[in-house]
Amino acid sequence: MNLPEWLKPGLFGIAIGAAAIAILGFTWGGWVSQTTAKEMASDQARTEVVAALLPVCIERSKMDPRLTEVLAVLKDTRSYERSNKLMESGWATMPGTTEPNRYVANACMEQLAAEF
């Protein structure tokens, strides 16, 4: 295909402009790929769900008659095993579910550590 000589600079300008817009958009413009957007949405949703369920875990712990016993066990447990121990206590198992939520257990553990 033979293009007129006067058209070539315009086509080069369009190509360079498109590349510049894409580079500026992804670096400074806040554009993200579909995969990154899904990851960000998933992280935000998890954060919001944990924030909504955290008071349930805290309230269950305060209503448990074994509170002091479980807290003593948690204090004697290594830090990387504490969430598992808290999940065994049943505090991170939300009403209507059969399995504890690890993210809620982690957040609950942090909250309990700050309170007690």
C-alpha positions in Angstrom: 0.0 0.0 0.0 1.4 3.3 -1.0 0.7 6.2 1.3 1.1 9.8 0.3 4.3 11.3 1.7 2.4 14.0 3.6 0.4 11.3 5.6 3.4 9.6 7.2 4.2 12.3 9.8 0.6 12.4 10.9 0.5 8.6 11.3 3.8 8.7 13.3 2.3 11.5 15.5 -0.8 9.4 16.2 1.2 6.4 17.1 3.6 8.3 19.4 0.6 10.2 21.0 -1.2 7.0 21.7 1.8 5.4 23.3 2.4 8.6 25.4 -1.2 8.7 26.5 -1.1 5.0 27.5 2.2 5.5 29.4 1.0 8.6 31.2 -2.4 7.0 32.0 -1.0 3.9 33.6 1.8 5.7 35.5 0.2 8.9 36.7 -3.4 8.7 35.6 -4.4 5.9 37.9 -5.4 3.5 35.1 -5.1 -0.2 36.1 -5.6 -3.5 34.2 -8.7 -5.6 34.7 -6.7 -8.1 36.8 -5.4 -5.4 39.1 -8.9 -3.9 39.4 -10.4 -7.3 40.4 -7.7 -7.8 43.0 -8.3 -4.3 44.4 -12.0 -4.9 44.6 -11.5 -8.3 46.2 -9.2 -6.9 48.9 -11.6 -4.0 49.6 -14.6 -6.4 49.9 -12.6 -8.7 52.2 -11.6 -5.7 54.4 -15.2 -4.5 54.6 -16.6 -8.0 55.4 -14.0 -8.4 58.2 -14.8 -5.0 59.6 -18.5 -6.0 59.6 -17.9 -9.4 61.3 -15.3 -8.3 63.8 -17.8 -7.0 66.4 -19.5 -10.5 66.3 -16.2 -12.2 67.1 -15.5 -9.7 69.9 -19.0 -10.1 71.3 -18.8 -13.9 71.2 -15.5 -13.8 73.0 -16.9 -11.5 75.8 -19.9 -13.8 76.2 -17.8 -16.9 76.5 -17.4 -18.1 80.1 -14.0 -19.5 79.1 -12.7 -16.1 78.1 -9.9 -15.9 80.6 -8.9 -19.5 80.0 -8.8 -19.0 76.2 -6.9 -15.7 76.5 -4.3 -17.4 78.7 -3.8 -20.2 76.1 -3.5 -17.5 73.4 -0.9 -15.7 75.3 1.2 -18.9 75.8 0.8 -19.8 72.1 3.4 -18.8 69.5 2.2 -15.8 67.4 1.9 -17.7 64.2 -0.4 -20.3 65.8 -2.7 -17.8 67.7 -5.2 -17.5 64.9 -5.6 -21.2 64.7 -6.2 -21.4 68.5 -8.7 -18.5 68.3 -10.5 -20.4 65.4 -10.7 -23.5 67.6 -12.4 -21.4 70.3 -15.4 -20.9 67.9 -15.3 -17.1 68.2 -14.4 -16.7 64.5 -17.2 -19.0 63.3 -20.0 -16.7 62.2 -23.6 -17.5 62.7 -25.0 -19.6 59.8 -21.6 -21.1 58.9 -19.7 -24.2 60.0 -16.1 -23.1 59.3 -14.3 -20.2 61.1 -13.1 -17.3 59.0 -9.3 -16.9 59.1 -9.4 -13.2 58.2 -11.9 -12.5 61.0 -9.8 -14.5 63.4 -6.7 -12.5 62.6 -8.6 -9.2 63.1 -10.2 -10.5 66.3 -6.9 -11.5 67.6 -5.5 -8.0 67.0 -8.5 -6.4 68.7 -8.3 -8.8 71.7 -4.6 -8.2 72.1 -5.2 -4.5 72.3 -8.1 -4.8 74.8 -6.6 -7.4 77.2 
